[in-house]
Amino acid sequence: MGTLLSTAAITLVSLLPQADFMSWGWRVTFIASIILVGVALWLRWNVEETPEFKELKAGEGTKKAPVIELFRTAPGRLGIGVCTYLVGNAGFFILTTFMISYVTRLLGLPSSVILTAMTIGAVAQMVMTVVAGRLADRFGAARVGIIGYSIFIALAFPIFWLVDTKDPALIIVAMVLAFGPCAITYAIIGALIERLFPAEVKYTGMGLSADLSAVVAGFMPALAPCF
């Protein structure tokens, strides 16, 4: 939903004259996002702790320095967590950041072409997230995740071949194919990662797995032109 809202918002403001977009139009989307900060805080304050953590807290089994404890007792598991997140993060950043520049600057197409395609791709992502989650409940998160990663990697070149046609319809197909498999890797990540870490460092392990992979993945759009 975040991808859908952001791409739709940018698509709308990009309809403004170029001078207006560059001077004030792009700021509108950031100002509007303040509302989402409030929603995020409300969600965070209303999320209940797991029974496992409540039991640990009641027995004073929590750690005062969980980050240190995590690096001391489970650095290998943290590495696995980072790598598990990395495929989805890196691919998603390239699709949502580098692809806009690639289509507009290198292929010379209007920004509305790729933004529209990404908006439709985001809808496919929402649907696939639910489908992949259901499949993970039935067949296991690891098994569905491996299939998702494999599909995502196999489609890397075909996605760019479709985009290189400069045909808006085929670019939409490319974004649907790109965001769909990307959603598979996200849908199963919570169930997969939480099993890696013991209760006393679980939240820290999951958070660092996501954040450290995002740091690495954040460089991918900048490195993509080199390839």
Salt bridges, closest charged atoms under 4 A:
GLU52 OE1 - LYS202 NZ 3.14
GLU69 OE2 - ARG72 NH2 2.87
GLU194 OE1 - LYS202 NZ 3.01
